[in-house]
């Protein structure tokens, strides 16, 4: 039976924390790993890891309403969110509180593992800069808007062909309907 959208998004967050050794540091880094896992899953398995919205945030793609999802995981006693220190700066940390098996498939877990491997040793700033450089959807979106992150994987030539075709359709509609 398929997992409902918000439940799946929460399971992905929980799996990110689990695979990070039970503790994950930094909300911005969490957002980028969630985003990368979706891209990796789509690229490798030609499907959606989840349909949970990824939105444009000032520091790059982020999990829509992540605060709500994390608060629910805390209420379910599956995750703890605490404030720690990195030098003089505050940093949020997520800790898994459960030993229950994941509800995700092997392929979903594999995409998360690959995303974590890409993030390994990178700061939130480095991950944000990479997203700013590579993400078409982030670069063309407005803060708070839902991103079509799968455009980030499309080859430049195919993207331009699709945009040209879309313009033709829009022009035809204007001709017909004024």
Secondary structure, 3 states (H helix, E strand, C coil): CCCCHHHHHHHHHHHHHHHCCCEEECHHHHHHHHHHHHHHHHHHHCCCCCCCCEEEECCEEEECCHHHHHHHHHHCCCEEEEEEEECCEEEEEEEECCCCCCCCCHHHHHHHHHHHHHHCCCCHHHHHHHHHHHCHHHHHCCCCCECCHHHHHCCHHHHHHHHHHHHHHHHHHHHHHC
